[in-house]
């Protein structure tokens, strides 16, 4: 039997009700191969601050002293933080194809911009 260390001996019993694996039963008619199971499902509740964009247009009194028609500054940030329960360090959104091949967290990016009109 090829089993990982997590499986061996960590079975449910009446005295070990917090075990992560069901008790194996030989020729079990209710085998998980025949019935749908939620055994490997994880909670994926999360809150993500996905995008924040801030912009400030300088007042005309300041732009006149700078000898420009208009000026603004902007800051955009993506994927600043997650608030999650049990899904640490995993990408929480399912891709368009529905398959999760690699749990790579989304990259955090911060952009700063200046727009000056003459």
N, C-alpha and C positions, 0 to 999 in steps of 0.2 A: 504494500500500500504506500503510495507516494503522498505524504501529507506534510504540510509545513508544521513548524513547532507551535504555531498559534492554534492549529486544529487539534493536535494530539493532547488529550486529557482535559481540554477545556469544553466539556460537554454539559448540557443541561441535565440536572438531577433535581429531585425534590429539595435537596439541601444546598444546591448550587444554582439558584434560579437566575443569577446574573451572568451566567456563561454566555459566550457569544456564538456558540454552535449547538445545533440540536443533537439530541442523543441518537447515534446511529442505530438503526434497527435492521437486521438482516431480512431481506425480502419484504420491506415495508410497502404495503399497497398505497400509502399516502406519500410516497417518495416525491421530493421536489422536482424530479424529472417529469412527473406526470401532472403536477399542479403548479399554477402560478404562485410565486412567493414574493414577499416583500423583504426577505431576509437581507439582501444586499443593498437595499435602498437607504440613502442617507438623507438627512434633513438638508435642504439647500436654501433655507430662508436666509436672505441677506439684504443689506441696504448698501448701495454703492453711490458715492458722489462721483458721477461719471464725467460731467463737464461743468466748468464754471468759466464764465467770460465776463470780465469787467472792462469798462471803457470810460475814459474821462476826456471831455473836450475842454480845452483851455478857454477861459473867457476872452472875449474880444479885446478887453483892456490890456490883457497880458500879451496877446498875439500882436497888437499894435506896437508895443514896446520891443518885441522881438523882430519886428518888420516882416511878418508873415501874414497871409490871409487867414489861415486856420491851422490849428495844431491839436492833435489828440494822442493819447497814449492808451494802450490796451494790454491786458494780461489775460491769457487763456490757459486753463489747466485741465488736463484729462486724467481720469482714474486716480483721484487724490487719495481716497481711502475706501475701505470696506468695513462694514459692521456685520459680522457673521457669527454663526454658532459653531458648527462642526466641520466646516469646509475650509479649513485654513490652507493657504497657499495653493489654491486651485482656481482655475478659471471657472466662473460660475454660470456664464451664459453658454447655452448650447449652440454650436455653429449651425449654419443654414442647412448643411447636409444631415444634421441630426446625430452625427457620430463624434464622440470625444476621443481623439487619438492621443493627445498630449495635454496634460493639465498645466499649461503655461499661463501664468497671470498676465493680464493686459499691462502694457507698459505705461508708466506714469510719465506724462509730458507736460512741460510748462513752456509757454511761448510769450514773449514780450514784444510789443510792437510800438512804433512811433510813426504817425502820419502827419506830414507837414505839407500844407498847400501854399504855394507862392503866388 
